[in-house]
């Protein structure tokens, strides 16, 4: 059953039917889309080339200025600012407004932040807190963007409901678009502009003001490239030159990374600056994904030590045996530690989107700033002239004040009084009205003097303002000087390092030079460190290190003051050496774990080494005596005169073991390699020296206790044990005598250097011969040493000390020392000399 249609419903259907309009859907969609696109481009997404701000940013700064949120006043809730902006100027939702506000407060987003935020305004990895939790006010730099808005410097336009007005553009006392950059996505176009250094940009703008015909090459002398808020390094400047010329280009940014010795056994890459808009958490995540995906190798851990006090510090720990430079190249390839920035300088010029180069952007800004200053000057000139007009009228009235008062009192109405004043004193209507509104206290004699001074001051100011408006050169000079003040007040040093090409470390350069086809072609670095020959070094001050190659201790190498070598063992980068302690323990040490000294450094104080106690775990009362090779027969001497030669049959599955069984209160004094034809040398505290053939001591197993080496007198003990080659003509003996029990450093003692050839070869287990004749007050040898000369001496801190240059007699006395000596050692090993000679 059909429902009956009421008369009212029938009339409504007829009305709708009569108002149906037939349109072409294609034309309607095109028109509507164009309107939408224009609205997004002009009113939301793209910045204006003059002040560098999008509409929402401009409205935020203007409203905060109107609210009085200056740097010298307290912060207010961000939600309050968002509400004011949304309700009066920008009806597009609070999220868009707050996001724009947050970005203007982030020092890692803008090179010169415009809002002073208080609270959590986010980080590179996390978003900000809600606007009800944060507070904000204008930054000092933002005041220069909004200054003089009340002086008719820019045009004002209605807001969205025609109830209020807002500036079409801000006066912008500095080139904000170039200094802070911009990002935005419109319909069919986008913008991405890099931040720059304020001082450099203003210097370029001032040059353009003084030289309107300047070229891009002239401008780039002041602006070599972007200056990113987070620092980092820009590698390759060709893309920047393209962007400055055409408005489009790209460049690579890299993290700032240093190779550091994290511990005695660990090397790491320490990141202190990251590419623009890349956060540490993103880097850590990508590194872990690459390690799990087997793209990255050689990384053991990544630790974020970033804090507010020290800034960014991302520590990437490396596995032993991996080349830090090679790992770094992998990180650049597979992580955001290298990023690309695409420049697309799309901006609004006279309401139209254009792609501009550096010179065009500066030209638009300079033109805008000249217009602002000209309008400000004209406004001030008008105000000064209006005030001078009033002051001149007041002076006329004050000269004949009694008659003026009489005219006013005798007039029936204010209009009549005004007409009489205008006719009698030839005043304008404005002057007459102002006189009628005067208060009696302004008519004193002193007020007249003040008015005359004000009149003179106004005339001078008017003359100056008229001169500025009449001269384009003076106007440009004023604009330039104001820019210079901004640069001086808010300028900061450059943060981003610009590199014409990839920076190459010495290690990388060596790999490129040595690699096949190295002529201009990149040769990949070996990821793992090669098993190159090197030296393992232990010094008298207890420093451990290895050289980068065996030539670093060659005879032709540089010779500067350095720490005394206690042990220098020939090995390779992936080899092992033995560390022998005073308690007779031997430890297996990986050479790879040792820190590397700078090549051919001359080893000043063994720069780059680490203390032995940080490298090897020692027991209480135990000390590291020497490094030794694991594949040679070793000779060990103890404080009680025991000698032992050890067969190299050490356990392969252990890291430490006993190499000699010691008696009570006995300790190991020296350990060196000893072939059968070598000579073993003992030096005792009572100045006895015994030299005998190593062949007299048969090699024993590692658990044996050794045999008698030197016969000691009561109370005597060994101070030095070592080996020398029988054909070493440069071998010497150094003895330093002093007083037993003297405080360290109070009595330096006497020193004597003698050729070892003067000491006869004796039998094992004998008492030897006298090596030093004591002077009055001397009773012991403080130090003794025998080995390849010339000998070197130092303090325990590694500071060089002088030894006598002339050789003394075998049983002679020493020469007084000016400074105490704590350690003696060779300048280089005998095997090193033989190798260099061959």
C-alpha positions, 0 to 999 in steps of 0.5 A: 500500500503506497503512502500518500504524499502531503502537500508540504512534501510535494512542494519541497520536492518540486522546489528541489527539482526546480533548483537542480543544476546540470554541471560537468563533473570533470570541470567541477573537479578541476576547478575545485582541485585547483582551488584546494591546491592554491589554498594549500600552496599559498596559505599553508605549506610554502614559506614566503621568500621575504620572511621565510615563514609559513602562514601558521608560523607567522601567525604564531609569532605575531600572536605571541608578540601581541600577547606580550610573551617577550624573553624578559617575561615569564613563560605561559602554557603552550595550550594558551598560545595554541588557543589564541592562534587557532581562535583568532588567526588560524582555524586549522586545528590545534595539532598543526599549530602546536607542531609548528610551534614545537619545531620553532623551539627545537635547537636541533631543527632550526639554526636559530630557534625562534621560540624559547620552550620550557619543558619537553619539546621533543628530541630527534627520536621522540615527540614533544609532550602535550601542549598542556604540559609545556610552556613557551615565550618568544626567543630574543631572535624572534623579536627582530622578526616582529619589530616595528609592526606598529610603524606601517612597515608591512601591509595588514590583511583581514583574518579568516572571519574579517574580525581582526587583521594580521601582517601579510609578512613580517619585517624580518630583520635577518634572512630567516629563510636561509638561516633556518631553512624550511620544509613543506609538502604542498599539492604537486610541489614541495620545499626542502631548504637547508639551514645556514650560518647567520654570520655568513648569510648576513655578510653575503646580504651586506655585500649584495646591498653594497654591490647590487650587481654581485654574482653568485661566485661573489656571494659564495665567497661568504656562504660556502655551504649550509651550516646544520644545527647538529653539526656533522660533516658535509662531503662533496660540494658540487651538489651545493653549488648546483643548488645555489645556482638553480635552486635544486641539488643534493649533498651528503652529510656524515657523522663526526666520528673519532677512533678512541681506545675505550679500554686497555683491550677495546677500541671503539668509534665515538660519534659526537655529531650526527647528520641533520635530523638523524637521532641516536636511537635510529642509528642504533636500531639500523646498526643492530638490524645490519649486524643481525642481517650480516651486513655489518661485521666487527661491531660488538656493542653500541652504547648511547651515553648522550646526556644534557651536560656532555651532548651526543656521545654514541660509543660503537665498540669494535671487536678485536682484530677489525680495522676501525676505518673499514668498519666506519666505511661500512657504517656510512654505507649501511646506517644513517651515519651517512645521509643525503639532503636534497635541496629544493628551494621552492618558495613564494614570491609575490604569491607565486611559487618559484624555485630560486637559487642563493642569489635570487633568495638574497635579492628578494630578502634585500628588496623586502628589507629595504622596503621595510626600512623605507616605510619605517623611515617614512612613517617616523618622518610623518610622526615627527612632522605631526609632532613638530606641527603641534609643538610650533602651535604650542609655542605660539600659544605660550608666547601670548598665553594671557590673550589665548586664555581670554579668547577661550573664556570669552567664547561661548562654545569650543568651536567658537574658541577654535575658530577665533584661535585659528583666525587670530594666530593663523593656526591650523585646526589640529593646532587649535584643537590641541591648544584647547585640550592643554592642561594648565600645568603645561603652560609654565615657563619651563614647559616653553624651554622644553618645547623649544628644545624639542622643536630643535631636536625634531627639526634635526631628526626630520632632516636626517629622515628626509636625507635617508629617504632622498638617498638610496645609498644612505638607505642601503647603508642603514639596512646594512648596519642594522644587519651587522648588529643582528650578526654581532648579537646573535651570530655563532661559529660554524658547526658543520665542516665542509669537505670538498671530497671524502676525508681520507685517513692515513690508513685509508690512504695507504690502502688506496695507494697500495691497492690494485688499480689505485689510480683514482679508483676506490679500493675497499679497506680490508675489514680485518687487520692484516697480520703485519709484523710489529713490535710488542713493547713493555716499558720501565714505567709499565706501559704496554703498546704495539707498533703499527709495523716493525720499521717503527723502531728502526735505526733510521727512525726518529729519536726523541726522548722517550720511555725506557724499553723493558721488553721489545718482542718481535711479533705480528699483529695477530700473534701472541706473546708471553707476559712473565710476572715476578711470581713466576707466572706466564700469561698468554697475551694477544698482540691484537689487544694492545693499543697501537702507537702512532707510526714513526712517532719516536715514542715520546713517553710512549704516547698511546700506550696503556698501563700494564695493570689495566691490561693484565690481571695481576695478583696481590704483590705481583708485578709484570717483569717482561714480555717474551716470545712463546716459540723460543727458549727463555732464560729466567733469573731470580732475586736469589740467584737462580737461573732457568732455561725453559723449553717452549712446550706451553699448554695450548688450552690455557691462558696462564701457567707457572713457568718456574717454581720459586722458593719462598721469598724469591721473585723473578728479576729478568726474562729474555730469549737465550740461545746456547751461544748467548751469554747470561749476565747477573748483577747483584746489589753488592756490585758483583757481576757474573757472565757465563754461557747460556749453554751451561744451563740445560733447558728444563720443563715449565714446572722445574725450579731451575739451578744455581746461577750466581753465588751470592754473599750473605744479604746480597740479591740480584738486581738485574738478569739478562742475556747478551750476544757474544758478538755484540761489540756495543754491549755495555754495563750500567751501574748506579750506586747509592746508600741503602735505605735512603729516601727516593730522590734524596740521593741520586747516587753515582753512575758508571757505564762500562763495556761488557767486554771488560768483564771476563766470562766465568763459570755458572754458580760462581761469585763473579767479579766486582762491577763498581767500586763504592765511594764514601757513603755508598754501600749498594747498587741501586740499579744495574743493567747489561745489554746492547748499547747505547743505554737509556735512562728515565724516571718511573714516569718515563722522563728521560735522564742523562747517563755518563758519556765516557766508559769507566773501568770495570772496578772503577767508581761512578760519576755523581748524578744530578737527578735520580734514575729509576730505570735503564734499558736499551735504545734498541735491541741487538736483533733490531741493529742486526736486522737494520744492518743486513 
